[in-house]
Amino acid sequence: MATKVITGKCRASFVHIFEPQSINGSDPKYSISLIIPKSDTATLGKIQAAIDEAIQNGIANKWAGKRPANLKLPLRDGDVDRPDDAAYADSYFINATSLEKPGIVDRKRIPITDPLVVYSGCYVRASINLYPFNANGNRGIAAGLANVQFWADGEPLNGRVRAEDEFDALDDEDDDDFLN
């Protein structure tokens, strides 16, 4: 399928892949924002080609034979749309959603069930499908989320420090110091 893309290494943000979330009262969906460095021209090229193919599908099947003037596109420039957020600097981003829970695996393709493993700030790659939509007067291309593979840990985007990074290890002598 020409509209399916497996990304390269992306930074995960707004990670809701273990439990669906409702946004502004909408039906709950699984979702993730993928932050793609502008230097990853291979992934960006595959996404753009898939968007172009989805536009052609939309012209043929959703938009009465012509491209809408105000077409909403899913690939956004972080420098333009999120200029005050350092995580999006020199990057593009795409939001992918699904009504069904995506498959989530680690580097060795072993399923991940712990929601703390994949978090906003870690690095992943994802399988997404670009498709045309025509709903409530809005027309565009959306990204469907199929699967996510954890790639590497990264600095959490929520500013929270991991407990193992914040505390020193305690030993039995520390108990004695506390009691005295």
N, C-alpha and C positions, 0 to 999 in steps of 0.2 A: 504494500500500500504506500503510495507516494506521499501521503499526508502523515505518516507515522515517523517520529523522530526519536532516536535514543541520544540523549545529550551527552556531552563530555562532562567534565568535573564542574559542577555548579555549587553555589552556596545556597543553602536552604533558608527560607524565611517564611514567617507566618505558617508554620507547620501544623496542619490539622489532618494528619493521615491515619491516625489511630482511632479517632472519634470524629464523626461529622459535626460541623458547626453551622448554625444558622446565621446569616448575615442580613441584618435589617428585616427580620421576620420571614425570610425566604426559606424554602425547603432546606433542611440540613444537607451539607455536602462535605466531602473530603476535599482538602485543598492544600496546595503548597505554592509558594512563590519561588521561582528558580532565578537566581542572580547569576548571569553569565558574563564573564569578563569579555570586554570588547576585543581582546587579543585572541579569543577562541573563535577564529574565523570559520573553522570547520563546523562547529555546532551552529553558529549563527547562519551560515550558508545553508545548512540542512533545514533549519527552521524557516528561513525565508523561502526556500524552494517549496516546502510543505504549505506555507501560507499561500503562495502563488497558485499551487494546485487546488487548495481549498477554495480560493476565490473563483477559479474556473468551475469547480463543482457547484458553487453557490450561484453563479451566473446561469448555469445549465438547469439547476434543480430548485433553487430557493428564491431567486430574485427576478423572475420573469424575463430572463434573457439579457439582462444588463447589470453592470456594476453600479451599486448605489453610490451616490455622491458622498454621503457621510459615513462611509464604511468604517466600523470600529476594528482595529487591528490589535492583536494580543502582545506583540513584541514592543516593549516600551524602553525608552532611553532613560537610564537611571540619572544621568547628569541633567536631564531636562525635567523629568517627572518627580524626582526625589533629590533635588540639589542640596538639601541640608542634611542628608543621611549618608555618612561616609561609607557605609556598607554597599551603597549603590553606585559609588563613584567609579567612573571609567568602565561601566557595565551596562548591559541591557538586562531586562527582567521580563519574565512571562509568568502569569498566574494560571495554574492548571487545576481543574476540579473534576470531581466524579461523584455520582450518586452511589456508586459501589466502592467498597473499601479497596484501595490499591494493594497489590502485592508489595511486601517490604522485605528486603533481604540484606544481608551483610556482604562484605567483600568476597566471601567464599560461597555466596548464594544460599546461605542458611537463613530461613525465615526469622525475622525479628518480631518479637511480641512485646518487648519492653518499650513503652513510649518515651522513656528518657534517653534512649540510644540515638534516635533521630530527632533533632531539635533545631530551632532557629539559630543558625550560625555554623552548623556542621556542613560538611561537603558531601554531596550526593551526585548521582546521575539518575536520570529519569526517562521513562518511556512515555511520550505524550503523542496525542493524535490531534491534528488541527482540522477543524470542520466549520462549515458555514452555518450561521443561524439567522433567523428572521423571527423575532419575538417582540410583541408589544411595540411595534414601530422601530425597534432597534435592529440593525442589520450589521453583521460583521463576521469575524472569524474568532472562534474560541479554541482553547486548548483543553482537551480531555486528558485526565491523568490515568495512566494504566498501572505503572509500577515504579518503585523507587528502590535504588540500591545505595546503601550507606557507603561512603568512600573514605572519609577521614573526619576526625574531630576538628573543631574550629572554635574560635572565640564566640561564646554565646552572644546573640544580638540583643537579648533582653537586659544585659548588664549584670546579670546574676553571676556570682562566682561559684564555681563548683566547690562542694564541701571539702573534697580531698585536696584542693588547692589552697583552701583558706586556713586549715588547721594543721598543726604539727602532730605527729603520732604521739600517743601517750604510752607510757610503760608503767609497770607496777610501782616504781619509785614515785611517780606523780601522785598516786593514791596516798602514799605516806605523807607527802608534802601537803596535801589538801587537809588531811586529818590533824595536822599539828598547828 
